[in-house]
Amino acid sequence: MKKLLMIAAIFTMTFAGAFAQRGQGGSKGGQQRESLTAEQRAEKMTTRMTEELGLSEDQKQKIYKINLENAQKREAQRAAMEEDRKAKRTEMQTQNQAQNKQIEAILTPEQKTKWEEVKKENRKEIQERSGNGRGHRGGRGSSGGRAGSGNNI
């Protein structure tokens, strides 16, 4: 029985890794993975294991239970991570607003106008970069990476 559980665990990790890689490349895989419930993922994985390993009905039921439990845990972890991301984003926005108020309190009216123009231009550049599919990770220097940032001295 230990060997079977070990095989199931290895197969689960292998299958999950391959499934995750398929989801990264195109939007179809990512959308399909998002839309599957924990029960559907567990059923799909169990069906594949049954076909490839020739599981008995008893084994199939036990492995389905394991797959379902783990799929539900992963679903809860993803939801928690998303909530964490939202909270951090809100915190950063609050900090940025406070910083801008402090800066504007020091600037003259002419400097404030110029500062607003600079911020608008920066927002426009960010939108242009993210609009061409590179998102926040690209667009640094001509090479798109750290070497073009000028901080390597």
C-alpha positions as CSV (number, residue, x, y, z in Angstrom):
1,M,0.0,0.0,0.0
2,K,2.9,2.4,0.8
3,K,4.3,1.8,-2.7
4,L,1.0,2.6,-4.3
5,L,0.7,5.8,-2.4
6,M,4.2,6.7,-3.3
7,I,3.6,6.0,-6.9
8,A,0.3,8.1,-6.7
9,A,2.2,11.0,-5.1
10,I,4.9,11.0,-7.7
11,F,2.4,10.7,-10.5
12,T,0.4,13.5,-9.0
13,M,3.4,15.8,-8.8
14,T,4.5,15.0,-12.3
15,F,1.0,15.4,-13.8
16,A,0.5,18.7,-11.9
17,G,3.8,20.0,-13.1
18,A,3.1,19.1,-16.7
19,F,-0.4,20.6,-16.4
20,A,0.9,23.8,-15.0
21,Q,3.5,24.1,-17.8
22,R,0.8,23.7,-20.4
23,G,-1.2,26.5,-18.7
24,Q,1.7,29.0,-19.0
25,G,2.1,29.0,-22.8
26,G,-1.3,30.0,-24.1
27,S,-4.5,31.5,-22.9
28,K,-6.6,28.3,-23.5
29,G,-4.7,26.2,-21.0
30,G,-4.8,29.0,-18.4
31,Q,-8.5,29.6,-18.9
32,Q,-9.4,25.9,-18.8
33,R,-7.4,25.4,-15.5
34,E,-9.1,28.4,-14.0
35,S,-12.6,27.2,-14.8
36,L,-12.2,23.6,-13.5
37,T,-13.5,23.0,-10.0
38,A,-11.4,21.1,-7.4
39,E,-13.7,18.1,-8.0
40,Q,-13.3,18.3,-11.8
41,R,-9.5,18.4,-11.4
42,A,-9.5,15.5,-9.0
43,E,-11.7,13.5,-11.3
44,K,-9.6,14.3,-14.3
45,M,-6.4,13.3,-12.6
46,T,-7.9,10.1,-11.1
47,T,-9.2,9.1,-14.5
48,R,-5.8,9.6,-16.1
49,M,-4.2,7.6,-13.3
50,T,-6.8,4.8,-13.7
51,E,-6.1,4.6,-17.4
52,E,-2.3,4.7,-17.1
53,L,-1.9,2.5,-14.0
54,G,-4.9,0.2,-14.3
55,L,-6.3,1.0,-10.9
56,S,-8.9,-1.2,-9.3
57,E,-12.2,0.4,-8.2
58,D,-11.0,0.5,-4.6
59,Q,-7.7,2.1,-5.5
60,K,-9.6,4.6,-7.7
61,Q,-11.9,5.7,-4.9
62,K,-9.0,6.1,-2.5
63,I,-6.8,8.1,-4.9
64,Y,-9.8,10.3,-5.9
65,K,-10.2,11.2,-2.3
66,I,-6.5,12.1,-2.0
67,N,-6.6,14.1,-5.3
68,L,-9.7,15.9,-4.2
69,E,-8.3,16.8,-0.8
70,N,-5.2,18.2,-2.3
71,A,-7.0,20.0,-5.1
72,Q,-9.2,21.7,-2.5
73,K,-6.1,22.7,-0.5
74,R,-4.5,24.2,-3.6
75,E,-7.7,26.1,-4.4
76,A,-7.8,27.6,-0.9
77,Q,-4.1,28.5,-1.1
78,R,-4.6,30.3,-4.5
79,A,-7.5,32.3,-3.1
80,A,-5.4,33.3,0.0
81,M,-2.5,34.3,-2.2
82,E,-4.9,36.5,-4.4
83,E,-6.3,38.2,-1.3
84,D,-2.8,38.8,-0.1
85,R,-1.8,40.4,-3.4
86,K,-4.9,42.7,-3.3
87,A,-4.1,43.8,0.3
88,K,-0.4,44.5,-0.6
89,R,-1.5,46.5,-3.7
90,T,-3.9,48.6,-1.6
91,E,-1.2,49.2,1.0
92,M,1.2,50.3,-1.7
93,Q,-1.3,52.7,-3.2
94,T,-1.9,54.2,0.2
95,Q,1.8,54.7,0.7
96,N,2.1,56.3,-2.7
97,Q,-0.7,58.7,-2.0
98,A,0.9,59.7,1.3
99,Q,4.2,60.2,-0.4
100,N,2.6,62.4,-3.0
101,K,0.9,64.6,-0.4
102,Q,4.2,65.1,1.4
103,I,6.0,66.0,-1.8
104,E,3.3,68.4,-2.9
105,A,3.3,70.1,0.4
106,I,6.9,71.2,-0.3
107,L,6.6,72.1,-4.0
108,T,5.7,75.6,-5.3
109,P,2.5,75.8,-7.5
110,E,4.6,75.9,-10.7
111,Q,6.6,72.8,-9.5
112,K,3.3,71.0,-8.6
113,T,2.1,71.6,-12.2
114,K,5.4,70.3,-13.6
115,W,5.3,67.3,-11.2
116,E,1.7,66.4,-12.4
117,E,2.9,66.5,-16.0
118,V,5.9,64.2,-15.2
119,K,3.6,61.7,-13.4
120,K,1.2,61.7,-16.3
121,E,4.0,61.0,-18.7
122,N,5.2,58.2,-16.6
123,R,1.8,56.6,-16.4
124,K,1.5,56.9,-20.2
125,E,4.9,55.1,-20.7
126,I,3.8,52.3,-18.4
127,Q,0.5,51.9,-20.3
128,E,2.4,51.8,-23.6
129,R,4.8,49.1,-22.3
130,S,2.0,47.0,-20.9
131,G,0.0,47.5,-24.1
132,N,2.5,45.8,-26.2
133,G,2.3,42.5,-24.2
134,R,5.4,43.0,-22.1
135,G,3.7,44.0,-18.9
136,H,5.7,45.3,-15.9
137,R,8.6,42.9,-16.5
138,G,9.8,44.3,-19.8
139,G,10.7,47.6,-21.3
140,R,13.8,48.4,-19.1
141,G,16.4,49.9,-21.4
142,S,16.9,48.8,-24.9
143,S,17.6,45.2,-23.9
144,G,14.5,44.8,-21.7
145,G,16.6,43.4,-18.9
146,R,18.8,44.5,-16.0
147,A,21.9,45.1,-18.2
148,G,20.2,48.1,-19.8
149,S,19.2,49.7,-16.5
150,G,22.6,51.4,-15.8
151,N,22.8,50.1,-12.2
152,N,25.5,47.5,-12.9
153,I,28.5,49.7,-12.1
